[in-house]
Amino acid sequence: SAFDNQENVYTLLATYPEGIYTTAYLWGTFNPNTSTRHTFTPSNNDSISIAAFSGVAGIAVDQHNAGTPNATPQTSGSITPTNADELIVSCFAVYGSGGSPTVAPPLTALDTANPGGSGNVYITTLGYQRQTTATAVDATWSGYSSAATTAGITSFYTVAAPTALTVTNTSPLTELLAGTDSTIPLTARRTG
């Protein structure tokens, strides 16, 4: 896990294990406290990569997938977001002798944490895309020397990509729905 000096609480959103040497974890927080002196501290001498996005509707995940560990090149597995304008984030972890991981378009690479040094080290990086149409995407990572790799991909709803929500009649709602089997469509909208 990761900790910061702003007392934010992070939720584990996805885990992408390699199996032996490394695991990529995707943590998130919504509407965090921030400052110009915001610092992050990884636990257990892990490497961490940090990104902040505006316009995300919350930390609720729409779709996620994991690629086959230790593939060359390493891919994340494919997802197709439910809506247009969703945020796509791919996380990538390497246990290897270095390199500078890159991700193929349409994703853009962000922060890479590479402690350097000799021998095998833990390296992490992130890639992202803001899709304008909901199409399948599979992040492809390259540019590393590796003993072990893993990658995953996740999509998040944004304020520009509302989702239809439904409430299904269950025991606590029988009086509200007059005892019928009903579905009430609710739509999240951006106002202002």
N, C-alpha and C positions, 0 to 999 in steps of 0.2 A: 504494500500500500504506500501511498504518498501522504505527506503532511505538509501544510503550509503555515506561514506565520500569521495568517489572517483568520484562523480558527474555523475554516470551512470544513464541512463534513462531506466526504466523498463516498459515492456508492459504486460498488463493483458492478459494471454493466455487462462485461463479457470477459471470458477467459479463453485463451487460445494456446494450449499446451503443445510443446514439441515432443515431450515424452521423457526425456532424460536430462537435458542440460538447461533448457530455457523455456519460459512461458511468457506470452504477451498478455498483459492485463489491460483492459480499458476501464478506467475509473472516470466518473463524472460528477459534477455538481452544477446546480442550476442557480442562477442569480447570486454568484459568489461575492464575498467581500473582497475588495482589491485595494492595492495601494501602489505607489511608485516604487516602493521597496519590498514588493511581494517576492518571497523566497519559498522554495520547495525543498523538502528533504526526503529522499527515498529511504525506505527501510531496508535492512539486510544488504547494504552495499549494492543495491539494484541500480540500473540505469533507468532514468525516466525522461520522457519527452512530454512537453507541455504545449497545449494550444488552447486558445480561448476564441469562442465564436459568439457573435451577437445574432439575434433573430431566431434562436433555437426555442422551440415551444416548451421544452422541458427535457428531463433526462430519460424520458420514456423512449425506448428503442422501438423503431418500426420493424426493420429486418436486420438479421446478422447471420454471418456464415464464417467458416474457417476453412483454410486451404489444407492440403495434405502436407504435413510437416516434412522438412528436409528435401523439398522438391527444388529443382534447378531449371528455370528461375522459380523463385518462391511466389506462389499466387495465394490470394486470400479466399478463394471460393466466390462464386457469383451470387449477387442479390439483385432484385428488382424492387426498388422502392414503391410503396403504395401510391404516392402522389408525386407530381412535379414539384420542383423547388425544395426537395429535401436535401439535408446535409449528409454527405457520405464521408465517413472517416475510416481509414485503414490503419491498423497498427502492425508493426513488424518488429520482431526480436531476433537477434543473432547472437550465438555464442561462437566466436571465431577469432581469427587473427587480424581482423581489421577490415578496412575498406570504407567506402562512403556510399551507403545504400541510396538508390534512387528508385522512384516509382514511375511507371510508364503513364503517359496521358490516357485517359482524361484527368487522372488525379494529379495533384501538385504536392511535392514533398515539402514537409515543414521542418520542424526541429529534429535534429539527430543528436543523440547522446552517445558519444564514443570516447571512453576514458583514455584510449591510446595505450601506449606501453608495449612491452614485448609479450609474446604468448597470446593465449586466447583471452578475450575480454567480452563482456556483455554490452551489446549495442542495441539501442532502440530508436525507432523513428516513426513518424506519422505522415500520412498523406490525406488529402481531402479533396472533395469536389462538391460544388453546389449545382445539382442537376436542374436544368430548366425543363426537361421532360423526363418522365419516369422510364428509364431504360436500364437494361441489365448492365452491371458493372462488376469487374473482377480485377482487383489490383494486382499488378505484376511488378515484383521487386527484383532488382539486380544491383551489381556494383559492390559486392562484398566477398570476402574470403571467409568460408564458414565451416565449422564443424557441426552446427545445428541451427536450423531456422524454423520460424513459424510466423504465420500472418493471419489476420482476420479482418473482417469488414463489417461495418454497422451503418445503418441509416437512421437519421433522426428527423422527426417532424419539425418544421419551422413555422413561424407565424405566417409565412406566405403559402404554406402547404397544409391547410386545415384537413382534418380527418373526420369522417363521419363516425360518431360514437353511437352505440346502441345499448339500451338497458333492456334486459329480458326479464319477463315476469318470473319472479322467484318468491318463495314463501314470505319474506319480509315485505314484499311489494304488493301482495294480493289485494289489500284494501285500496291502495293507490290506483291500481289498474282495474279495479272492480272485478277481480277474479277471472279476467280473460287472459288468454295467451297473447300477449301483445309485445311489440317492439316499438320503442319510441326513438326515432332518429334524432340525434342531436348533432349540431355542426359547430365546430370551433371556428370563430372568425376573428380577424384582426379589426380593431376599431381605432379610429383616430387618424 
